[in-house]
Amino acid sequence: MTGVKEISGKKKVKLIDLDQIDPMEMMIPEGKVIKKIKVSAILKEVDFIISVPVIKTHMHTQVTLSIKNMKGLLWRREKARLHQLRCDESTTRGYKTLDIAISDMASVLFPHLSIIDGTVGMEGMGPAYGKQKKMGIVLVGNNPLSTDAVATRLMGFDPKKVPHLKLSAEKGLGEIHLQNLSVKPEDYMAWETPFEPPPSKLSIPFPDVIVHDEGSCSACLSTLLVLLQSYHTQLAVCRLEDGKIHVGIGKHLKACPTGSIMIGNCTAQMKEKGRFVQGCPPVASQILEALGISFRTSKSTRKRMEKTKDVGDCKKFKF
C-alpha cells in the first residue's frame, strides 16, 4: 500500500520482514526496568545501523524519532512488552516505565547514523491518528540522540522535557543541550515549525468518555481514537448510569465499572465485567460489530483514512 515494495524492486534493494527472521536475546547490563530484550537475529549480520524515522508526536512519549524508532528491531510481541512493564516508584522516580525502558533499550540498540524524515510529519494524536504536518526538511546526524534533540526543538518542544531523551542523555548516550551542539546551518531555527502536542488524556476531545488505561500500547490507543473520531455518536447506547461511556484497555487493567467496553486481548481477564472485544488490537468495525452497533463509514471518515503522496519541498541539514 505504501509503495515501498515497488520501489525496492526498482532500486534493487532487498526488502526484509524482520519478524520473519529468527530472534536472539541481547542483555542490558545496566538496565533499570529491562535486563534483556529479544531482537531480530539480523543484527548478527550487519555492521552499521541507520535509523530513518518520520518526524511525529506520540501519545505516550511526546515525540517518536531516531531513538524510539529502534523498537522496530524488537522481535514481534516484544514491542508490546515495553508498553506493559510495571515497576514501583522507587525505580521509576516519577517517570513512565516506558520512557525508562526506551532508554534501557537505547543503551544496546543505538544507531550509528540518524536520518529524520521531516518532509511530511504528524502532529497531535500520533503516532497513528494525528494530523499531517508539512515541514519540508531532512535532518542528518552522527549522534541520533543529539539529532532527536534538534528535531524536537524544531517541532516546538524542549528536548530536556522529553523523558526518554533526558534519561538517555543521563546514560551518557549523547548531548541534548542545543548550545553544546554543532549544527549546520547555524540559523537552523529558522525552520522551526511548531507541532500540536499529543493529548495527555482522551477526555480532552471526548469529555463524555472515560478511559481506564493500565498498560496499553499505542496500537490499542490508536484503535480507540479511530473508533471515537469516526463513531463517537453511535457509542451513545453504551453509556452507563453516570451518563459516561467507559472503556477499558491495557494488560494491567484491574478495575472499571460494570458494563464498560473492554478493548483488546489484554483485557480478557476483565471480560466478565463488561462488553469484551477480542483482538490485538481489534479494528473499529470489529468493535462496533461486537457491540451490536450498525454503522456506515462516512465520506469524511474515508477521506481521513486516505494516504497522501504529497511530500512537499525538502531542505537538507547536516549535524
Secondary structure, 3 states (H helix, E strand, C coil): CCCHHHHHHHHCCCCCCHHHCCEEEEECCCCCCCCEEEEEHHHHHCCCCEECCEEEEECCCEEECCCHHHHHHECCCHHHHHHHCCCCHHHHCCCCHHHHHHHHHHCCCCCCEEEEEEEEEEECCCCCCCEEEEEEEEEEECCHHHHHHHHHHHCCCCHHHCHHHHHHHHCCCCCCCHHHCCCECCCHHHHCCCCCCCCCCCCCCCCCEEEEECCCCHHHHHHHHHHHHHHCHHHHHHCCCCCCEEEEECCCCCCCCCCCEEECHHHHHHHHHCEEECCCCCCHHHHHHHCCCCCCCCHHHHHHHCCCCCCCCCEEEEC
